């Protein structure tokens, strides 16, 4: 499940988000929430969190934590091993956090199945040689190549999202993550602010 908080600037979205996170903890709906915010706002969010809840246990990523790969790994290790009321990280670092090989494979399989269904629908609309069918087939071929590459990848993965134990996300300025793939033969304007969700709905 997910919720969009589409307030105008200055309407209290930050405090509402913080209160919502702590309520989710209190009600047992979240055990380790993560807050994803613009890079320059991590420390401000942490300060606001402690203003509202002075005894809260908050881990937040500072500039020091992003200076090197070792510093980032140390931060993620603290997140994984701690019992946090909130973990606050910047957009760019969150975007670099990988997911497990199993989840990647599952997502790719689902994507290929979706594309196959879209190809069947496009063939019904425009015939086997239509532009839409050819485009969707090219995308499906790329997805299948990614699946093959994932099967052949024997590298040891670093910290993944699943390792952290995070089970709830609050994403500030969520429109920065809005453009997920949509298979359609139509021209559709972009879908467009904060959003919160249980993690299984987002990964």
Backbone torsions as a table, in degrees:
resi	resn	phi	psi	omega
1	UNK	NA	153.8	-178.5
2	UNK	-144.9	161.6	-180.0
3	UNK	-138.6	135.7	174.5
4	UNK	-104.7	127.8	176.2
5	UNK	-109.7	95.2	-170.5
6	UNK	-101.2	54.1	178.9
7	UNK	-77.2	154.8	170.2
8	UNK	-73.4	162.0	179.4
9	UNK	-58.4	133.0	177.1
10	UNK	90.0	3.3	-176.9
11	UNK	-88.6	0.4	176.2
12	UNK	99.9	22.7	-178.1
13	UNK	-60.4	-39.9	-177.4
14	UNK	-62.7	-51.0	-179.1
15	UNK	-64.7	-37.8	177.9
16	UNK	-63.4	-41.4	178.4
17	UNK	-63.9	-43.9	-179.7
18	UNK	-62.5	-46.8	179.2
19	UNK	-62.1	-39.5	178.9
20	UNK	-63.8	-39.4	178.9
21	UNK	-64.4	-45.7	-178.9
22	UNK	-68.0	-32.7	175.3
23	UNK	-66.9	-40.0	178.2
24	UNK	-61.5	-39.1	176.1
25	UNK	-64.5	-47.6	-176.5
26	UNK	-61.0	-38.2	-177.1
27	UNK	-84.8	-2.1	-179.8
28	UNK	78.3	14.9	178.6
29	UNK	-86.2	-10.3	177.2
30	UNK	-147.4	139.9	176.0
31	UNK	-108.8	-31.0	177.5
32	UNK	-144.7	87.6	-178.6
33	UNK	-76.0	146.3	173.3
34	UNK	-118.0	136.3	177.4
35	UNK	-111.2	122.8	-178.8
36	UNK	-110.0	118.1	-171.5
37	UNK	-131.9	164.3	172.8
38	UNK	-52.7	144.3	-171.7
39	UNK	-51.1	-37.4	-174.3
40	UNK	-83.1	2.7	-175.2
41	UNK	-112.9	4.5	-176.2
42	UNK	-60.4	-46.9	-177.1
43	UNK	-71.2	-33.4	177.0
44	UNK	-65.2	-43.1	177.8
45	UNK	-62.2	-42.0	179.2
46	UNK	-61.9	-42.8	179.3
47	UNK	-63.3	-42.7	179.0
48	UNK	-65.4	-38.4	178.9
49	UNK	-58.9	-47.2	-177.0
50	UNK	-74.7	-21.5	172.9
51	UNK	-65.5	-44.2	-178.9
52	UNK	-79.0	-37.2	-176.7
53	UNK	-131.8	81.3	-173.3
54	UNK	-58.5	-25.2	-178.4
55	UNK	-96.7	4.1	-178.3
56	UNK	-65.4	145.2	174.7
57	UNK	-93.5	108.2	-174.6
58	UNK	-121.8	126.9	172.0
59	UNK	-105.9	126.3	178.9
60	UNK	-135.5	145.2	-175.6
61	UNK	-82.9	122.8	178.0
62	UNK	-101.6	175.8	177.2
63	UNK	-59.9	-34.7	179.0
64	UNK	-62.7	-33.7	-178.1
65	UNK	-74.4	-10.6	-178.6
66	UNK	-112.2	6.5	-175.8
67	UNK	-71.9	-25.8	-179.0
68	UNK	-152.2	165.0	177.6
69	UNK	-63.1	-37.7	179.5
70	UNK	-64.7	-40.9	179.3
71	UNK	-63.8	-41.6	179.0
72	UNK	-65.0	-41.8	179.1
73	UNK	-62.7	-38.7	178.7
74	UNK	-64.5	-39.7	178.0
75	UNK	-63.1	-47.9	-178.8
76	UNK	-62.7	-34.3	177.9
77	UNK	-64.3	-39.9	177.0
78	UNK	-63.8	-40.4	178.5
79	UNK	-62.4	-46.7	-175.8
80	UNK	-64.5	-35.7	-173.4
81	UNK	-92.5	-9.6	-174.7
82	UNK	-100.3	161.5	173.3
83	UNK	-103.3	96.7	-171.5
84	UNK	-107.8	139.6	170.2
85	UNK	-71.5	-29.5	177.0
86	UNK	-159.6	145.1	173.1
87	UNK	-119.1	122.4	-174.8
88	UNK	-114.1	121.9	-178.6
89	UNK	-135.5	159.2	178.7
90	UNK	-81.4	158.3	179.7
91	UNK	-52.7	-49.0	-171.8
92	UNK	-65.7	-39.4	-179.0
93	UNK	-72.0	-37.0	176.7
94	UNK	-61.3	-40.6	-179.0
95	UNK	-64.5	-25.1	-179.9
96	UNK	-86.0	-10.8	-178.0
97	UNK	-76.7	119.0	-176.5
98	UNK	-81.1	168.1	172.4
99	UNK	-111.5	169.1	-175.8
100	UNK	-65.1	158.5	177.0
101	UNK	-58.3	-39.0	-178.7
102	UNK	-62.9	-43.2	-179.7
103	UNK	-67.8	-40.3	177.0
104	UNK	-57.9	-46.6	-178.7
105	UNK	-62.8	-41.9	179.4
106	UNK	-62.9	-43.7	179.5
107	UNK	-63.5	-41.2	179.9
108	UNK	-66.6	-41.2	177.7
109	UNK	-61.1	-43.4	179.0
110	UNK	-63.8	-39.8	-179.3
111	UNK	-65.3	-42.3	178.7
112	UNK	-63.0	-41.3	178.7
113	UNK	-63.6	-41.6	177.9
114	UNK	-62.4	-43.4	180.0
115	UNK	-64.6	-39.1	178.3
116	UNK	-61.6	-42.0	176.5
117	UNK	-63.7	-40.4	-179.8
118	UNK	-65.8	-35.5	178.4
119	UNK	-64.3	-44.1	178.3
120	UNK	-59.5	-44.6	179.7
121	UNK	-65.5	-40.4	-179.9
122	UNK	-66.3	-35.6	177.7
123	UNK	-64.9	-37.3	178.3
124	UNK	-64.4	-37.0	-177.0
125	UNK	-78.5	-42.7	-170.5
126	UNK	-127.0	0.9	-179.6
127	UNK	91.7	163.9	-172.6
128	UNK	-63.0	-29.9	-174.2
129	UNK	-102.0	12.3	-177.7
130	UNK	-66.7	158.3	179.7
131	UNK	-59.2	-41.3	-178.3
132	UNK	-61.8	-43.1	179.6
133	UNK	-62.8	-46.1	-179.1
134	UNK	-61.8	-41.8	-179.4
135	UNK	-64.3	-44.9	180.0
136	UNK	-65.6	-36.5	177.9
137	UNK	-65.5	-37.0	177.2
138	UNK	-64.9	-41.2	178.8
139	UNK	-64.7	-43.2	179.6
140	UNK	-62.3	-39.8	178.3
141	UNK	-62.2	-39.3	177.2
142	UNK	-63.5	-41.9	179.1
143	UNK	-63.0	-40.4	179.3
144	UNK	-66.1	-35.8	175.9
145	UNK	-64.2	-39.4	177.4
146	UNK	-63.5	-38.5	177.8
147	UNK	-62.8	-42.7	178.9
148	UNK	-63.4	-43.1	-179.6
149	UNK	-64.4	-36.6	179.8
150	UNK	-67.3	-38.8	178.4
151	UNK	-65.6	-33.6	-177.1
152	UNK	-86.2	-13.3	-178.0
153	UNK	-74.6	116.3	-179.9
154	UNK	-110.0	12.3	-179.1
155	UNK	-69.3	152.7	178.0
156	UNK	-81.0	123.6	-177.8
157	UNK	-74.9	149.8	173.1
158	UNK	-83.4	-157.2	178.6
159	UNK	-62.4	133.0	176.6
160	UNK	-112.2	165.7	179.3
161	UNK	-56.2	-41.8	-178.1
162	UNK	-62.8	-32.5	-179.8
163	UNK	-60.8	-26.7	-171.3
164	UNK	-76.8	-21.8	-177.7
165	UNK	79.3	12.1	178.9
166	UNK	-72.9	133.9	-178.4
167	UNK	-129.7	11.0	-179.3
168	UNK	-154.4	133.5	180.0
169	UNK	-120.1	135.8	167.2
170	UNK	-119.8	118.2	-175.1
171	UNK	-112.0	112.0	176.3
172	UNK	-80.4	142.4	-175.4
173	UNK	56.0	51.2	-173.7
174	UNK	-63.5	-18.3	-180.0
175	UNK	-62.5	-18.6	176.9
176	UNK	-67.7	-13.7	-180.0
177	UNK	-115.9	21.6	-167.6
178	UNK	-81.9	-27.2	-166.5
179	UNK	-85.7	68.3	174.1
180	UNK	-77.5	157.4	-175.8
181	UNK	-66.0	137.7	174.7
182	UNK	-132.5	126.9	179.9
183	UNK	-93.0	116.5	179.6
184	UNK	-156.4	151.8	175.0
185	UNK	-90.1	0.0	-176.9
186	UNK	-102.7	157.7	172.0
187	UNK	-87.1	116.3	-175.3
188	UNK	-122.4	130.0	177.3
189	UNK	-65.6	157.1	-177.2
190	UNK	-59.9	143.1	176.2
191	UNK	-84.5	132.3	174.2
192	UNK	-115.2	NA	NA
193	UNK	NA	112.9	-176.3
194	UNK	-130.5	151.3	178.1
195	UNK	-140.5	145.1	175.2
196	UNK	-126.5	150.8	-177.0
197	UNK	-164.4	153.5	165.5
198	UNK	-64.8	142.9	-169.5
199	UNK	-63.3	-33.4	-176.5
200	UNK	-63.9	-18.1	179.4
201	UNK	-81.1	-14.3	-172.4
202	UNK	-109.9	-16.4	-173.0
203	UNK	-109.5	NA	NA
